[in-house]
Amino acid sequence: MKTDKLIISGQDLTIADVVDVARHHRPVCISQQSYKRMAVSRQLVEDCVNEARVIYGITTGFGKFADVSISKEDSKQLQANLIVSHACGVGEPITEEYVRAMMLLRINALAVGNSGISQPTIDSLLALLNSQVVPYVPSKGSLGASGDLVPLAHMTLTLLGLGQAYYNGQLMESYEALERANLTPIELTSKEGLALINGTQAMNSYATLCVYDALNLNKVADIVSALTMEAVNAVIDAFDPRLHLLRHQDGQISTANNIRKLLSGSQRTSRQGQLRVQDAYTIRCVPQIHGPSKDATNYVDNIVSKEINAVTDNPIIFADTNEAISGGNFHGQPLAMALDFLAIAMSELADVSERRIERLVNSQLSGLPPFLVKNGGLNSGMMIPQYVAASLVGENRVLSHPAVVDSITSSANQEDHVSMGMTAARKLKTIIDNVTNVLAIELLTATQAIDLGNDKATLGAGTKPAYQLVRSVVSFMENDRYISPDIHKCAELIRSGQLLDAVTSAIGQLE
């Protein structure tokens, strides 16, 4: 966690920066160069209004009303109407860390200096982010084109003292939350409402935090699968680097490297022909299965990293040529497609993990006691955790249907193709949560299986600290007990980064 101020300029924000601010409340400030750029573009907006130039959203209505002229006298009312009319979301609220990410990403986009925002308005949003005030934002209602209009409008409501917000985690009316934080509601002027809500920052808040988690889950999956390999005395020859170099696939090669590193020095693996000639695919083909998920995650990481520093509103101000050009940078298609891709990649990690769990609890496959418990029959052991994993995998299969292919028209057919990117983002978050829990069940099951092995042979250089960490919070299950807390503890080891940190402290970084 970093406590120094993060200086944002709209040009070099990283995924790790967003995590620091969203999850660890790192304070934020805006670069002086950004303020200068914003001042220039703001002046152009004011000139457009004074000259009554026909510019979308500045001197016209929105969407289908783009041909309706708006007078200078009505420009402030236009912006206020925009926010209150668009704040009509439904569903469960977006969690606070995702709203904080959304606020940061919107500030960063405005800081590029092509949106025409005024300094007092962006400073008010910045003060909100640095306070303990978090707008209440319903999770459903964005089409992912024309920007994430609905969630961003709810975010903006709090700036106006309208709607609801959390203060120190307590939900209340926005005006009360602002009072407690010694903040004052603002009044928007020309173009500012549009500048605040016309962008991809809601879906990108999910994308940014989810891709960060996915990058870590790819490594955790390698750690957990290596423990399972030791529980079943896997044939180590399948991870020979020569095999994987011949395939030329980066993710496969890095996964095989990780497995060898994790299992280095292990006395619980076997050699080809020693116990068996080869293992089942879920053991032998871990590099070939986990690897493509790594490649997909790296692709999405690249897309999201670019979008973090993108200008995605409309119109976009080009002060150097005295132009305000109306385009479509708000369209969420780049993110939507990437998020659907990542959903499939993450679902596959859970899918293969559940099959390894089944291999561990099935005595005909593992050679271990049925369902990994003594006195089977009287005890059910790990029987039902495998059910839970199967349930989560089944849900992921449904959620992996791509949202981006389900476009629907809006605004009287003016906006006739939308990305459904926010739907893709929300699905992905659920999948990430499910994958975490499936890997937690495999982690719990593998450590139980290792303790039931016929000997206490040495674990690998990377798997040993993982095993020890699990056993520091979850004891061996001698007889049936309430298992849900054990799964929760293992999931928290994954989610918090403790498992990955314990392993990398012992053997260095994983790929």
ABEGO torsion letter per residue (X at the ends): XBABBBBBAGAABBAAAAAAAAAAGBBBBBBAAAAAAAAAAAAAAAAAAAAGBBBBGAABBBEAAAABBBBAAAAAAAAAAAAAAABABBEBBBBAAAAAAAAAAAAAAAAAGAAGBBAAAAAAAAAAAABABBBBBBABGBAGBGEBAAAAAAAAAAAAGBEBBBBGGBBBBAAAAAAAAGBBBBBBBBGAAAAAABBAAAAAAAAAAAAAAAAAAAAAAAAAAAAAAAAAGBBAAAABAAAAAAAGBAAAAAAAAAAAAAABGBAABBBBGAABABBBAAAAAAAAAAAAAAAAAAAAAAAAAAAAABBABOBBBBAAAGBBBBBAAABAAAAAAAAAAAAAAAAAAAAAAAAAAAAAABAAAAGBBBGGBBGBGABAEAAAAAAAAAAAAAAAAAAABBAAABBBBBGGGABABBAGAAAAAAAAAAAAAAAAAAAAAAAAAAAAAAAABABABBBBAAAAAAAAAAAAABBBBABBBBAAAAAAAAAAAAAAGAAAAAAAAAAEBBX
